[in-house]
Amino acid sequence: MIFVAGTMTMKPEIISEFKTEVAAMVDKVRAEDGCLHYSLLVEDADTGLVNVLEKWRDDDALLVHFGQPWIMAFFEKFFPHMLDTTVKVFDISGERPLPGSE
């Protein structure tokens, strides 16, 4: 299992359109084989800060995701407006309950 996580800083003037495009594709992405969680959340529209959290079965599922036509179009449209990113892929070896929640 892998997580894709971090932040993106987008040009603030495109945030409204960014949110609209994310809302239009999120159900398609979540229905993809191997997608276990998908969230692009605008944390601060004034600064363009977006939180990214995705959970995928494996690298192969993520690579298929990157090849989807709507993802390629999304990247082409919005990557030129990205000012910064900390998004990375994290390998996850397992999961457990939160401490104290058992």
Secondary structure, DSSP 4 states (H G I P E B T S, - for coil): -EEEEEEEEE-GGGHHHHHHHHHHHHHHHHTSTTEEEEEEEEEETTTTEEEEEEEES-HHHHHHHHTSHHHHHHHHHHGGGEEEE--EEEE-----PPTT--
